[in-house]
Amino acid sequence: MRDAYGRTLRTAAVLAAGAALLAGCSSGGGGDEAKPSRAKPSTSAPGTPTTSPTAQGFTPDPEKAPRNAADAKRIALAIVGEPDDWGPDFVKRSPYLSAPGYWPVLDTDCAWEAGTAPRSVLYSVTTYSEIPAAGGKGPLRVATTVTVHRTDTDADWEMASTLEEALRCPEQELRQGERITGLKSLAVPYGADENLDTLMEQGSYLADAFKGPQYYSWYQLRIGQVSIAAVVKGAPGRTPAEGNTAQIRVTGLMQARAKEQLGATS
């Protein structure tokens, strides 16, 4: 319990510091709620994952490293967030799981469309949850994504390509009737969150179904070969604090599961 509480506090500190920095920065970033970025093709041979340390006091066990799609699927499904991980009021959306092989790509017009996962990705999955609309408040919609790469270098390239997309497209169309604007991003390589690679993006979420801009927040981190992400799309009557609290909670839980699944030793 003490370790879990500590992870939550560290995640909260990173998000709070990132939010403060983002308030004064002008770079862009963002994407849809199931937004694994276009990654550089792997230069490593299949079945030869790397196991370099990715956090202070954290070293993945090479015997537990995923070597094929079946391993990666098992690990990803064990890590990815469920409704209860966000908080007691969250429920599954329909559909709840992303379609097999789903891989969104940001096109030249800054619109997200279905694409093909690169060879560097062994498996990727997204879960969709929400607090349903009630009491005059809109639905607070959230999602988590876990992507298992062949190597930790491939996972690094995913983080880097996300930043490239942010600079290229500060405004992005998620789907018809939904877009994000005013995006700001901040990357923390080997930063405060136990020296993990982290990426934060914030901006305004605009939807035809809502009146006025709403809060948008994306938080992503890498642990070895695995990247995990949590996104919040606000709604009328929902405060940024409400979304941030849920985002901190689910990210801390997924981070702990990722370390467990990768066989981390201290």
N, C-alpha and C positions, 0 to 999 in steps of 0.2 A: 504493500500500500504506500509506504514511504517513497519507494522508487518511482511508482506511478505518479504520485503527487509531485515529485521533483521534476519529472519529464513534463508534466502539464505546466508547471511554473516556468520552465525553460522555454517551452513553446510559446507561452503567453508573452514572455519577455521579448522573444524574437519578433513576434507579430506586432507587439506594441512599439518596439524600436523601429521596425520596418514601416509602420504606419506613419510614425513621426517623420521619418526621412522622406517617405513618399509624398508627404504633404508639401515638401519643398523642392521636389525634383520634377523634371519635365520630360523624362524619357517615357516611351510608350510600352505597352505589353498587354497581352490578354488572349482570350479565346473562348471557345465553347466550354460547356461543363464537362465534356469528355474529350479532352484536348491533348492527347499525347502528341508531342511535336514531331515533325519530320526529322529523323535522326540520320547521321552519317553512317553509311554502310560499314559493317564490322570488318576489321582487318585481321581478326583472330580466326583461327580454325574452329569449326563447330565442335562443341563439346570440350572446349578448353577455356573455361571461365577464369578470370583473374580474381585474386582475393586480397588485394592490397587494403590496408587499414583505411577506413573512411570516417572514423571518429576517434577521439581521444579515449583510449582504453577499450576500443572496440575492434575486434578482428574477426571477420567471417571464418567459419570452419570450411576448408576446401572440400571436405567430404559431404557437406550439406549443399554445396553450390548446385543450382539447376543446370542440367546439361542438355535438356531437350524440352520440347513443347509440353509433354506430359508433366515433367517436374515443375516447369514454370506455371502451368495452370493450377496445379495443387497449391503451390506457394502463394500465387496471386489471390486465389479464392480464400485462403486462410488469413490473408492480410486485409483485404479490401473492407471498407466500412459498411456497417449495417445500420438500419434506422436507429436502433437503441444506442449505437455508438455516438450519434449526434446529440441525443437527449431523449427524455421520456415521451415527448409529444410528437416525435417524428414517426412516420409510417412509410411503407414502400410506395413508390409511384408505379404506374403502369405505362410502359414496361419497366421492370425493375433492373434487369441486367442488360448491358449493351449486347448487340447482336454478335455472334461469333465472327471474328475477323474484322470487326469494326475498327477503323483507323481514320480519323478526320485529318484533313489537310487544308491549310490556308492557301487559297489560290491567289493569282496575281491581282484580283480585284478585292482582296481582303475579305473574302467570304469563305466560310468553312464548308467543305464538301467531303463526301465519302472518298477515301483513298485506299491504298494498299500498304500494309505495314512493311517496313524495310526488313531485310534479312537479319539485321542486328537485334530485332525484337523476337523473343521466344513466345511471349503471350502478353496480352493486355486485356483488362476488364474494367468496366465502369458500373457502379451501382447508383441508382437514382432514388432519392428520398425527399420528403417534404413534411412541413406542418401544414395541414390543409387550411384553406380559407375558413375563417369563422369570426364571429363577433365584429364584423366590419373590417377585418384585416385580410389582406391577400395571402396567397400561399407562399410560404418561405421554402423555396426549392433549392436543394443542395445535391451534390454528387461527389463521389470519391472515385479515383482512378488509380490502379496499380499496374505498372508496366515492368515486366521482367525482361532484361536485356541479356545478350550473350556474355557481355563483359561489363565491368564497372566503367571502362573507358567509353563504351557505347552509351551507358547511362549519362555520363558526363556530356556527351555530344547532344543528347536530348535536352539537357538543361541549357546548353549554349544555343541550340537552335530556337528554343523558346524565347530567349532574349533577342535573337535576330528577328524573329517574327514581330516582337513587340516594337522594335524600332521601325520596321518596314510598314507596319499597319497599326497605328495608334487608334484607329477606329475599325471595328470588325463586325461583320454580319454573322450572327450565330446561326440563324435560319430565318425563313421568311417571317417578318413581324417581330423579330428580336435582334437587338444589336447592343454592342457595348462601345462607349465613347470615353474620351478623357482619360485613357489608360495611363497609369504610371507603374513602373516596375523597379524592383530592387533585387539584385542577386548578392548572396553572401557566401562565397566559396570558403569552405572550411571555417565557418563563422561561429557565432555565439552558441548555436544550438548543438552542443556537444561536438563542435567542429564538423558538422554535417554540411553538405552543399544544400543551400536553401534558396528559394525564389518566391518573391511575393509580388502580386499584382493587384491593383485596385483601380476602380473607375466607376462609371455610371452605367447602369443597366436600363435599357429602354425597350419597352414591349407595347405592342398595339393594345394589349389587354389592360394596361395600366395607364393612369394619368400621371405624367411627370416622371423624371428620372429616379431610379432606385439604386441601392447600394450593390456593388459587385466586388467580390474578393476571391482571389486565387492564391493558394499556398501550396508549394511543392517542395519536396526534399528528396535527396538521393541517399540510399544506404547500400553500398556495394553495387551489385547488378540491378537493384530494384529502385524504381522511382515511385513515390506515392504523392497523390495530390488530393486536395479538398477544395471545393468551390462553393460559394454562396451567392445566390441571386436574390436580391431583396424584393420586397413587395410593399404596397401601401399598408401603413400601420405597423410595419416591422422595423426595428431599429438596428443600426449597424452593430451595436453592442450584443444584441441577441444573436446575430449571425456569427460574430467573432467568438463568442463563448462556445457555441456549438463547433466551430471550426477548430478551435484549440483542443477541445475534448477529443474529437475524432482523429485529429492528426497525432496526438499523443498515443492513442490506442494503436493506431496503425504502425507507428514507429516502433512500439514495443513488440508487436507481432512480427514485424519484419526482422528485427534482431533475433527473435526466437526462432523463426523459420530458417534464417541463415546460419544458425548454430553459433551465434556470437559467444566469444569467451573473453573474459577480462584478464 
